[in-house]
Amino acid sequence: METLSIFLALVSFITGACIGSFLNVVIFRLPRDLSVNKPKRSFCPNCKYIIPSYFNIPLFSWLMLKGKCKNCGAKLSGQYFLVELLTAILFLIFWFIYGGDLQGNIYNTISLVLPGWLFIALIISASFIDFEHQIIPDKINLVGVLFGLIFSFIFPIFPDSFMGFDSNQLFGLSGNSRLASSLHSMIGGVTGFLLIYFVVILGRIAFGSKVLSKNISGKWFIKEGVDNPILNYDDKDMRFEDIYFVGTEKLIFDTNKVVINGRKIKTDNLIIHYDRLIINGDEVEIKDWVSLEGDFSKITYLREAMGFGDVKFMAMIGVFVGWQGVLFTLFMASIIGTIISLPSKFINRDSVLSRVPFGPFLSTGSLIWILCGPELLKRYLLLIGS
């Protein structure tokens, strides 16, 4: 039995690495509107070389090739290796929590290993996509909600294990009732949706839309600062790190023309994000322009506490963790987000950590809840009770 347990643990790790390899495909293709199935095999983002199967072994291939494409030699992001390793480790941890140990003991919660693995795959995909593109695709949320509800119906122990309820009795229904388990899951999803939705609404009320200038004959330009670009208008300087605090903000210029790298472009609307600008429907990455200026009749600053993708993402999380897990997830996400982004604010420097969207923090909070959240909550309540 011990040999079997070691074998199953090894299978869990290898399965996680293989799923992580597929998640890399999802993370790269989904936000770019590319098919996840076509082409079926992975390809180099630089030269589009179809990677042969013997160079597509999770974890080992990236190490053997030293993070470079075998065909063109282009450097491949370490994110590929990180996603595979992270998925493998989390799959193994979930096996030890819900599947069994190395002494040959198989737990009665082994049926929850598959739902747990799916949840890991969903939050990893969403987090890495959100980190790079500031979006969480609806397909990920839809798959999560659908399968979360299905799993909660199939496995009545869902609320006891994932949601932290000592008893999943609800509305007088039996503690082992599939209906009670499904209701807990639906209530968690609705709670997650409404809670973050109210945060978004309050954020719009608190921040919303602000007109920076209505100078009809105003001029503006963006110059390079010590650490990041600086917007100048009406003889005022605004650093990008002060404008794009969260990363979802944007500046909208009502203008007649824009001059990019000395080239005049006629347009009536220019939108500037922290990493790109949109002009006449075309995107230009911030690294592709050296000088940027123009005139304006109005400058509008749009800012939100978080995007609507987080609302749907939290609904998906709530289906798995329940309403208690939703509250814990939001609390932990806020703490973790503050800890990570605060140092860059103190040293007054723009950094990647100051622009991490809220999705990865929600994922981390929900993962902590499933792994040890209910126990932490019980100890906290005992502490304040004593």
C-alpha positions as CSV (number, residue, x, y, z in Angstrom):
1,M,0.0,0.0,0.0
2,E,2.9,2.4,0.7
3,T,4.3,1.7,-2.8
4,L,0.8,2.4,-4.3
5,S,0.6,5.6,-2.3
6,I,3.9,6.8,-3.5
7,F,2.9,5.9,-7.0
8,L,-0.4,7.9,-6.8
9,A,1.4,10.9,-5.4
10,L,3.9,10.7,-8.3
11,V,1.0,10.4,-10.7
12,S,-0.6,13.5,-9.2
13,F,2.6,15.5,-9.6
14,I,3.1,14.4,-13.2
15,T,-0.6,15.0,-14.0
16,G,-0.2,18.5,-12.6
17,A,2.8,19.2,-14.8
18,C,1.0,18.0,-17.9
19,I,-2.1,20.0,-17.1
20,G,0.2,23.0,-16.5
21,S,1.6,22.5,-20.0
22,F,-1.9,22.8,-21.4
23,L,-2.6,25.8,-19.2
24,N,0.3,27.6,-20.8
25,V,-1.5,27.1,-24.1
26,V,-4.7,28.5,-22.6
27,I,-2.9,31.4,-21.0
28,F,-1.2,32.4,-24.3
29,R,-4.0,31.8,-26.8
30,L,-7.3,32.6,-25.0
31,P,-6.7,36.4,-24.5
32,R,-5.5,36.6,-28.1
33,D,-8.7,35.0,-29.5
34,L,-6.7,32.1,-30.8
35,S,-8.1,28.5,-30.8
36,V,-6.9,26.4,-28.0
37,N,-7.3,23.3,-30.2
38,K,-5.8,24.5,-33.5
39,P,-3.0,23.9,-33.9
40,K,-3.1,21.1,-31.4
41,R,0.6,21.2,-30.8
42,S,2.4,24.1,-29.1
43,F,4.4,26.6,-31.2
44,C,7.1,29.2,-30.6
45,P,5.6,32.6,-30.2
46,N,8.5,34.2,-32.1
47,C,9.0,32.0,-35.2
48,K,5.7,29.9,-35.0
49,Y,7.8,26.7,-35.2
50,I,5.6,23.7,-34.3
51,I,7.3,22.1,-31.3
52,P,7.8,18.4,-31.7
53,S,6.5,16.0,-29.0
54,Y,10.0,15.1,-27.8
55,F,10.6,18.8,-27.1
56,N,7.3,19.2,-25.4
57,I,7.9,17.3,-22.1
58,P,6.6,19.3,-19.1
59,L,9.3,20.8,-17.0
60,F,12.2,18.9,-18.6
61,S,11.9,20.5,-22.1
62,W,12.3,24.0,-20.8
63,L,15.3,23.0,-18.7
64,M,16.9,21.0,-21.5
65,L,16.5,23.8,-24.0
66,K,17.7,26.4,-21.4
67,G,14.5,28.4,-22.0
68,K,15.2,29.0,-25.7
69,C,13.4,27.9,-28.9
70,K,15.3,25.1,-30.6
71,N,14.5,26.5,-34.0
72,C,15.2,30.2,-33.8
73,G,17.0,30.5,-30.5
74,A,14.5,33.1,-29.1
75,K,14.3,33.3,-25.3
76,L,11.1,31.7,-24.0
77,S,9.5,33.2,-20.9
78,G,10.2,31.5,-17.6
79,Q,6.4,31.7,-17.0
80,Y,6.1,28.4,-19.0
81,F,8.2,26.5,-16.5
82,L,6.6,28.3,-13.5
83,V,3.1,27.4,-14.5
84,E,3.9,23.8,-15.0
85,L,5.8,23.6,-11.7
86,L,3.2,25.5,-9.7
87,T,0.4,23.3,-11.1
88,A,2.3,20.1,-10.4
89,I,3.0,21.2,-6.8
90,L,-0.6,22.3,-6.1
91,F,-2.0,19.0,-7.6
92,L,0.3,17.1,-5.3
93,I,-0.7,19.1,-2.2
94,F,-4.4,18.6,-3.0
95,W,-3.8,14.9,-3.3
96,F,-2.2,14.8,0.1
97,I,-5.2,16.8,1.6
98,Y,-8.1,15.0,-0.1
99,G,-6.6,11.8,-1.6
100,G,-4.3,10.0,0.7
101,D,-0.9,10.0,2.5
102,L,2.4,8.1,1.9
103,Q,1.6,5.5,4.5
104,G,-1.1,3.8,2.4
105,N,-4.2,5.6,3.9
106,I,-6.8,6.6,1.3
107,Y,-9.2,9.3,2.6
108,N,-13.0,9.3,2.2
109,T,-12.6,12.7,0.5
110,I,-10.7,11.2,-2.5
111,S,-13.7,12.1,-4.7
112,L,-12.9,15.8,-4.2
113,V,-9.4,15.5,-5.8
114,L,-10.8,16.0,-9.3
115,P,-12.9,19.1,-8.4
116,G,-9.9,20.5,-6.5
117,W,-7.6,20.0,-9.5
118,L,-10.1,21.7,-11.8
119,F,-10.3,24.6,-9.4
120,I,-6.5,24.9,-9.4
121,A,-6.4,24.9,-13.2
122,L,-9.0,27.6,-13.4
123,I,-7.5,30.0,-10.9
124,I,-4.0,29.6,-12.3
125,S,-5.2,30.3,-15.9
126,A,-7.2,33.3,-14.7
127,S,-4.4,34.7,-12.6
128,F,-1.7,34.6,-15.3
129,I,-4.0,36.0,-17.9
130,D,-5.2,38.8,-15.6
131,F,-1.6,39.6,-14.7
132,E,-0.5,40.1,-18.3
133,H,-3.7,41.4,-20.0
134,Q,-5.8,42.8,-17.1
135,I,-8.8,40.6,-18.1
136,I,-10.3,37.4,-17.0
137,P,-12.0,35.6,-19.9
138,D,-15.6,34.7,-19.5
139,K,-15.0,31.2,-20.7
140,I,-12.9,30.4,-17.6
141,N,-15.6,31.8,-15.3
142,L,-18.4,30.0,-17.2
143,V,-16.6,26.6,-17.0
144,G,-15.9,27.1,-13.3
145,V,-19.5,28.0,-12.4
146,L,-20.9,25.1,-14.5
147,F,-18.6,22.4,-13.1
148,G,-18.7,23.8,-9.6
149,L,-22.4,23.4,-9.5
150,I,-22.2,19.9,-11.1
151,F,-19.6,18.8,-8.5
152,S,-21.5,20.2,-5.6
153,F,-24.5,18.1,-6.7
154,I,-22.6,14.9,-7.3
155,F,-20.6,15.1,-4.1
156,P,-22.7,16.1,-1.0
157,I,-19.5,16.4,1.1
158,F,-18.6,19.4,-1.0
159,P,-19.7,22.0,1.6
160,D,-17.9,20.2,4.5
161,S,-14.6,20.0,2.7
162,F,-14.3,23.0,0.4
163,M,-16.7,25.4,2.1
164,G,-15.8,24.8,5.7
165,F,-19.3,24.0,7.1
166,D,-19.4,21.6,10.0
167,S,-22.8,20.5,8.7
168,N,-24.2,21.3,5.3
169,Q,-27.8,21.3,6.5
170,L,-29.7,24.1,4.8
171,F,-33.4,25.0,4.9
172,G,-34.2,21.8,6.8
173,L,-32.6,19.5,4.2
174,S,-30.5,16.5,5.2
175,G,-26.8,17.1,5.9
176,N,-26.0,14.6,3.2
177,S,-28.5,16.0,0.7
178,R,-27.3,16.8,-2.8
179,L,-29.8,19.6,-2.9
180,A,-28.4,21.2,0.2
181,S,-24.9,21.0,-1.2
182,S,-26.1,22.5,-4.5
183,L,-27.8,25.4,-2.6
184,H,-24.7,26.1,-0.7
185,S,-22.8,26.3,-3.9
186,M,-25.3,28.6,-5.5
187,I,-25.5,30.9,-2.5
188,G,-21.7,31.1,-2.5
189,G,-21.7,32.1,-6.2
190,V,-24.4,34.7,-5.7
191,T,-22.6,36.1,-2.6
192,G,-19.3,36.4,-4.5
193,F,-21.0,38.1,-7.5
194,L,-22.9,40.6,-5.4
195,L,-20.1,41.4,-3.0
196,I,-17.6,42.3,-5.7
197,Y,-20.3,44.0,-7.8
198,F,-21.1,46.4,-4.9
199,V,-17.3,47.1,-4.6
200,V,-17.2,48.0,-8.3
201,I,-20.3,50.2,-8.0
202,L,-18.9,52.0,-4.9
203,G,-15.5,52.3,-6.7
204,R,-17.3,54.1,-9.6
205,I,-19.0,56.4,-7.2
206,A,-15.8,57.1,-5.3
207,F,-13.5,57.4,-8.4
208,G,-15.7,57.3,-11.5
209,S,-15.0,59.8,-14.3
210,K,-13.1,62.9,-13.7
211,V,-12.5,65.7,-16.2
212,L,-8.9,66.9,-15.9
213,S,-9.2,69.8,-18.3
214,K,-11.7,71.6,-20.5
215,N,-9.2,74.0,-22.1
216,I,-10.5,74.4,-25.6
217,S,-7.1,75.3,-27.1
218,G,-5.0,73.1,-24.7
219,K,-1.8,71.3,-25.6
220,W,-0.4,68.2,-24.1
221,F,2.7,66.0,-24.4
222,I,4.3,63.1,-22.7
223,K,7.9,63.2,-21.7
224,E,10.2,60.6,-20.2
225,G,10.7,60.8,-16.5
226,V,13.4,59.3,-14.2
227,D,11.4,56.1,-13.7
228,N,8.3,56.4,-15.9
229,P,6.6,58.8,-18.4
230,I,5.1,62.1,-17.3
231,L,2.0,63.7,-18.8
232,N,2.1,67.5,-19.2
233,Y,-1.0,69.6,-19.8
234,D,-2.0,73.1,-18.7
235,D,1.6,73.4,-17.4
236,K,1.0,70.5,-15.0
237,D,3.0,67.4,-14.7
238,M,1.4,64.0,-13.8
239,R,3.5,60.9,-13.4
240,F,2.2,57.7,-14.9
241,E,2.6,55.9,-11.5
242,D,0.2,58.4,-10.0
243,I,-2.3,58.1,-12.9
244,Y,-2.3,54.3,-13.3
245,F,-2.4,53.3,-9.7
246,V,-4.3,50.0,-10.2
247,G,-3.6,49.5,-13.9
248,T,-7.1,49.5,-15.2
249,E,-7.3,53.3,-15.4
250,K,-7.3,55.2,-18.7
251,L,-7.0,58.7,-20.1
252,I,-9.4,59.8,-22.9
253,F,-8.4,62.8,-25.0
254,D,-10.9,64.7,-27.2
255,T,-8.5,65.8,-29.9
256,N,-8.2,66.6,-33.6
257,K,-4.7,65.3,-34.1
258,V,-2.0,63.3,-32.4
259,V,1.8,63.4,-33.2
260,I,3.5,60.1,-32.6
261,N,7.3,60.1,-33.1
262,G,6.9,63.2,-35.3
263,R,4.1,61.6,-37.4
264,K,0.8,63.5,-37.4
265,I,-2.4,61.3,-37.2
266,K,-5.9,62.7,-37.5
267,T,-8.3,61.4,-34.9
268,D,-11.1,62.7,-32.6
269,N,-10.3,60.3,-29.8
270,L,-7.2,59.0,-28.1
271,I,-7.2,56.5,-25.2
272,I,-4.0,56.0,-23.2
273,H,-3.5,53.0,-20.9
274,Y,-0.4,52.5,-18.7
275,D,1.2,50.2,-21.3
276,R,-0.4,51.1,-24.6
277,L,-2.5,53.7,-26.4
278,I,-5.5,53.2,-28.7
279,I,-5.9,55.5,-31.7
280,N,-8.5,55.0,-34.5
281,G,-9.1,51.6,-33.1
282,D,-5.4,50.5,-33.4
283,E,-3.3,49.6,-30.4
284,V,0.2,50.9,-30.0
285,E,2.4,49.5,-27.2
286,I,4.1,52.1,-25.0
287,K,7.6,50.8,-26.0
288,D,6.8,51.6,-29.7
289,W,6.7,55.3,-29.4
290,V,9.4,57.8,-28.2
291,S,7.5,61.1,-28.4
292,L,3.8,61.7,-28.1
293,E,1.9,65.0,-28.1
294,G,-1.2,66.8,-29.4
295,D,-4.0,69.2,-28.7
296,F,-7.2,68.6,-26.8
297,S,-10.6,70.1,-26.0
298,K,-11.1,67.8,-23.0
299,I,-9.2,65.3,-21.0
300,T,-11.2,62.6,-19.1
301,Y,-9.7,60.3,-16.4
302,L,-11.5,57.0,-15.9
303,R,-10.8,54.9,-12.9
304,E,-12.4,51.9,-11.3
305,A,-11.6,50.0,-8.1
306,M,-11.6,46.8,-10.1
307,G,-13.0,45.4,-13.4
308,F,-16.2,43.6,-14.0
309,G,-14.2,40.4,-14.8
310,D,-13.4,40.2,-11.1
311,V,-17.1,40.2,-10.4
312,K,-17.7,37.1,-12.5
313,F,-14.4,35.5,-11.3
314,M,-15.5,35.9,-7.7
315,A,-18.9,34.3,-8.5
316,M,-16.9,31.3,-9.9
317,I,-14.8,31.1,-6.8
318,G,-17.9,31.4,-4.6
319,V,-19.5,28.3,-6.3
320,F,-16.5,26.3,-5.0
321,V,-15.8,27.9,-1.6
322,G,-19.3,29.0,-0.4
323,W,-20.3,32.3,1.2
324,Q,-17.9,31.9,4.2
325,G,-15.0,31.3,1.8
326,V,-16.0,34.3,-0.3
327,L,-15.7,36.6,2.8
328,F,-12.4,35.0,3.7
329,T,-11.1,35.2,0.1
330,L,-11.9,38.9,-0.2
331,F,-10.3,39.7,3.2
332,M,-7.1,37.8,2.4
333,A,-6.9,39.2,-1.1
334,S,-7.1,42.7,0.3
335,I,-4.3,42.1,2.8
336,I,-2.0,40.3,0.3
337,G,-2.6,43.0,-2.3
338,T,-1.7,45.7,0.2
339,I,1.4,44.0,1.4
340,I,2.7,43.4,-2.2
341,S,1.9,46.8,-3.6
342,L,2.7,49.0,-0.6
343,P,6.6,48.9,-0.8
344,S,6.6,50.4,-4.2
345,K,4.4,53.3,-3.0
346,F,6.8,54.0,-0.1
347,I,9.9,54.1,-2.3
348,N,8.0,56.2,-4.9
349,R,9.0,53.9,-7.8
350,D,6.9,52.3,-10.4
351,S,7.2,48.5,-10.5
352,V,5.5,45.4,-11.7
353,L,4.2,44.7,-8.2
354,S,2.3,48.0,-8.1
355,R,0.3,47.0,-11.1
356,V,-0.7,43.5,-10.2
357,P,-4.5,43.2,-10.9
358,F,-6.9,41.9,-8.2
359,G,-7.5,38.5,-9.8
360,P,-4.3,36.8,-8.7
361,F,-5.0,38.1,-5.1
362,L,-8.5,36.6,-5.2
363,S,-7.0,33.3,-6.4
364,T,-4.5,33.3,-3.6
365,G,-7.1,34.0,-1.0
366,S,-9.4,31.3,-2.3
367,L,-6.6,28.8,-2.3
368,I,-5.6,29.6,1.3
369,W,-9.3,29.1,2.3
370,I,-9.5,25.6,0.7
371,L,-6.1,24.5,2.1
372,C,-6.5,25.8,5.6
373,G,-9.0,28.7,5.8
374,P,-11.7,27.0,7.9
375,E,-9.1,25.9,10.5
376,L,-7.7,29.5,10.6
377,L,-11.2,30.9,11.0
378,K,-12.0,28.5,13.9
379,R,-8.8,29.4,15.7
380,Y,-9.5,33.1,15.3
381,L,-13.0,32.7,16.6
382,L,-11.7,30.8,19.6
383,L,-9.0,33.4,20.2
384,I,-11.4,36.3,20.2
385,G,-13.9,34.2,22.2
386,S,-11.3,33.6,24.9
